[in-house]
Amino acid sequence: MYIQGSETNLYHTRHYGHPSQFGYKDLVQLWKAAAVKRGLPFGVTEHRGPTFNWFAVNKGCDKEGPFAGVPYDGNDPEFEDFYLPNQEHYNPNATIWDAAPWYSSNPWWHQRWFDTIKELIDLYEPDLLYTDGGVPFAQNGQGEVVSRGKYEAGLHAVAHLYNTSAKSNNGVNRAVYNQKDRRRDVYSLGVLDIERSQESGIKPDPWQTDTCVGEWFYNVRKEYKKPRHVIEIFVDIISKNGNLLLNIPQKPDGTLDDECTYILKELAKWIKISGEAVYGTRPFHVFGEGPSSVVIKHFEEDQVAWTASDFRFTKRGNTLYAFQMRWPDDNRAVVRTLTESHKVKSVRLLGVGEVPFEQPFGVLTVSLPAHKPTEYVTVLAIELEE
C-alpha cells in the first residue's frame, strides 16, 4: 500500500484514501475477527522480524500525481513507535521484496522485537506462535547463517512462549511454535513450517504446511480451492507426519463469505466420516503407493490427477487406514504395499461398514459397494493381526 502504482496501493488509495491521510495504523483498526469466544485455539502469526526492513517503504512518498512529494504517514514523528525508526533501510527505488535483507542486523531492533513478542505472549498467551521466517535472527535475507549469538532474541522468545504456557497448564507446555528454518538444530525448537508447499516423504519429526484456500487476506478476485483439493492436500500431508494449517480468509468484520462457509461445511462432512483415520493416527512405514505424487514447488499447489491406484496411509495400533484418492470405476480397491506377513483380519469402508476382501500373496483386494460414502477421498480401515 506504500508503493505507488502497485495494485494494492491503487486499491487502498481509491477505497480508503491516500496513505498520507489513511495509513496502516488506521487500516488495522477495521479488523474485527475474534477466536476465543468461539472456543477456537488462538494463534498469532508474527511477521515482525523482517518488519524493520521491508516496512521502511512507509517512509516514502508519491513520485508523481496530486500527492507527489507528500510524505506517507510513516514519516509522522507521532507514529514512529508504530512505523519504526527504520530510515536506514528505506530505498526509494525498491519494491517491498528487495528493500533489504529479511532480518536486520540492527541490535536495537533485535531487542525491540523481543520486547514486543514478549508483550504479545504476556497479554494474549497464544496457543500457537508462527514466525514468518527462521528463528529471529538466525539468517539474513540471503539464507546465510549468522552466529548463534545473533538470534538469542528468538531463542528467548520461544522459551518465554513455552514457559508461559506451562505456567498456565500445571507445568505442561501446550503452546506450539512454528518457524521456517530447515536446519534440524533450529527446527527442533518448534515445528518446521513449509509455506504453501510440503515434504516429498515422511519426516521423523512432526512438521506443518500452512496454506490458504485463496489468498492470505480477503481478495474478492481470487479463485478458491475446491473442497476436494483441500482434502487431498490434507491427506497427503498427514500420511507424511505433517499437519495442515489452513487459512480461511475473513472479511474485515470477521465474517466468512458463502464460498468459505461451503468449504468448511464440506470438510466437516468428510471428517465426520473419515476422522477415525485422522485423529490420533501416525504414519505407516511408507506414506503411500500408486503412480501419482504431489509436485513440490514453492508457493504453488497444483491439484494432482490422482487415480484409483493411489493410496495414502496412516496407522493406529493394528489398524492401517488406506485413503483411496479416487473412487475406482470397477468398485475395487487393490492395496499392493501389504506383504504375506501382513495378515488382514477384516476391512471396513468408513461410512459404510465391513466389506468383503481377498489377500492372495499379501496383496489386498477389496470389493466396494456400488455407492460411495463421500464424494471425496474414501478410507479403508484394515485390521491387521498382531
C-alpha positions, 0 to 999 in steps of 0.5 A, spaced: 500 500 500 506 504 500 508 503 493 505 507 488 502 504 482 502 497 485 495 494 485 494 494 492 496 501 493 491 503 487 486 499 491 487 502 498 488 509 495 481 509 491 477 505 497 480 508 503 484 514 501 491 516 500 496 513 505 498 520 507 491 521 510 489 513 511 495 509 513 496 502 516 495 504 523 488 506 521 487 500 516 488 495 522 483 498 526 477 495 521 479 488 523 474 485 527 475 477 527 475 474 534 477 466 536 476 465 543 469 466 544 468 461 539 472 456 543 477 456 537 485 455 539 488 462 538 494 463 534 498 469 532 502 469 526 508 474 527 511 477 521 515 482 525 522 480 524 523 482 517 518 488 519 524 493 520 526 492 513 521 491 508 516 496 512 521 502 511 517 503 504 512 507 509 517 512 509 516 514 502 512 518 498 508 519 491 513 520 485 508 523 481 500 525 481 496 530 486 500 527 492 507 527 489 512 529 494 507 528 500 510 524 505 506 517 507 504 517 514 510 513 516 514 519 516 509 522 522 514 523 528 507 521 532 507 514 529 514 512 529 513 507 535 508 504 530 512 505 523 519 504 526 525 508 526 527 504 520 530 510 515 536 506 514 533 501 510 528 505 506 530 505 498 526 509 494 527 505 488 525 498 491 519 494 491 517 491 498 521 484 496 528 487 495 528 493 500 533 489 504 535 483 507 529 479 511 532 480 518 536 486 520 542 486 523 540 492 527 541 490 535 536 495 537 531 492 533 533 485 535 531 487 542 525 491 540 522 485 537 523 481 543 520 486 547 514 486 543 513 478 542 514 478 549 508 483 550 504 479 545 505 472 549 504 476 556 497 479 554 494 474 549 498 467 551 497 464 544 496 457 543 500 457 537 506 462 535 508 462 527 514 466 525 514 468 518 521 466 517 527 462 521 528 463 528 529 471 529 535 472 527 538 466 525 539 468 517 539 474 513 535 475 507 540 471 503 539 464 507 546 465 510 547 463 517 549 468 522 552 466 529 548 463 534 549 469 538 545 473 533 538 470 534 538 469 542 532 474 541 528 468 538 531 463 542 528 467 548 522 468 545 520 461 544 522 459 551 518 465 554 512 462 549 513 455 552 514 457 559 508 461 559 504 456 557 506 451 562 505 456 567 498 456 565 497 448 564 500 445 571 507 445 568 505 442 561 507 446 555 501 446 550 503 452 546 506 450 539 511 454 535 512 454 528 518 457 524 521 456 517 528 454 518 530 447 515 536 446 519 534 440 524 538 444 530 533 450 529 527 446 527 527 442 533 525 448 537 518 448 534 515 445 528 518 446 521 513 450 517 513 449 509 509 455 506 504 453 501 508 447 499 510 440 503 515 434 504 516 429 498 516 423 504 515 422 511 519 426 516 521 423 523 519 429 526 512 432 526 512 438 521 506 443 518 504 446 511 500 452 512 496 454 506 490 458 504 484 456 500 485 463 496 489 468 498 492 470 505 487 476 506 480 477 503 481 478 495 474 478 492 478 476 485 481 470 487 479 463 485 478 458 491 480 451 492 475 446 491 473 442 497 476 436 494 483 439 493 483 441 500 482 434 502 487 431 498 492 436 500 490 434 507 491 427 506 497 427 503 500 431 508 498 427 514 500 420 511 507 424 511 507 426 519 505 433 517 499 437 519 495 442 515 494 449 517 489 452 513 487 459 512 480 461 511 480 468 509 475 473 513 472 479 511 474 485 515 468 484 520 470 477 521 465 474 517 466 468 512 463 469 505 458 463 502 464 460 498 468 459 505 462 457 509 461 451 503 468 449 504 468 448 511 461 445 511 464 440 506 470 438 510 466 437 516 462 432 512 468 428 510 471 428 517 465 426 520 466 420 516 473 419 515 476 422 522 477 415 525 483 415 520 485 422 522 485 423 529 490 420 533 493 416 527 501 416 525 504 414 519 505 407 516 512 405 514 511 408 507 506 414 506 503 411 500 503 407 493 500 408 486 503 412 480 501 419 482 505 424 487 504 431 489 509 436 485 513 440 490 514 447 488 514 453 492 508 457 493 504 453 488 499 447 489 497 444 483 491 439 484 494 432 482 490 427 477 490 422 482 487 415 480 484 409 483 491 406 484 493 411 489 493 410 496 495 414 502 496 411 509 496 412 516 496 407 522 493 406 529 495 400 533 493 394 528 489 398 524 492 401 517 487 406 514 488 406 506 485 413 503 483 411 496 484 418 492 479 416 487 473 412 487 475 406 482 470 405 476 470 397 477 468 398 485 475 395 487 480 397 491 487 393 490 492 395 496 499 392 493 504 395 499 501 389 504 506 383 504 504 375 506 506 377 513 501 382 513 495 378 515 488 382 514 483 380 519 477 384 516 476 391 512 471 396 513 469 402 508 468 408 513 461 410 512 459 404 510 461 398 514 465 391 513 466 389 506 468 383 503 476 382 501 481 377 498 489 377 500 492 372 495 500 373 496 499 379 501 496 383 496 489 386 498 483 386 494 477 389 496 470 389 493 466 396 494 459 397 494 456 400 488 455 407 492 460 411 495 460 414 502 463 421 500 464 424 494 471 425 496 477 421 498 474 414 501 478 410 507 479 403 508 480 401 515 484 394 515 485 390 521 491 387 521 493 381 526 498 382 531 
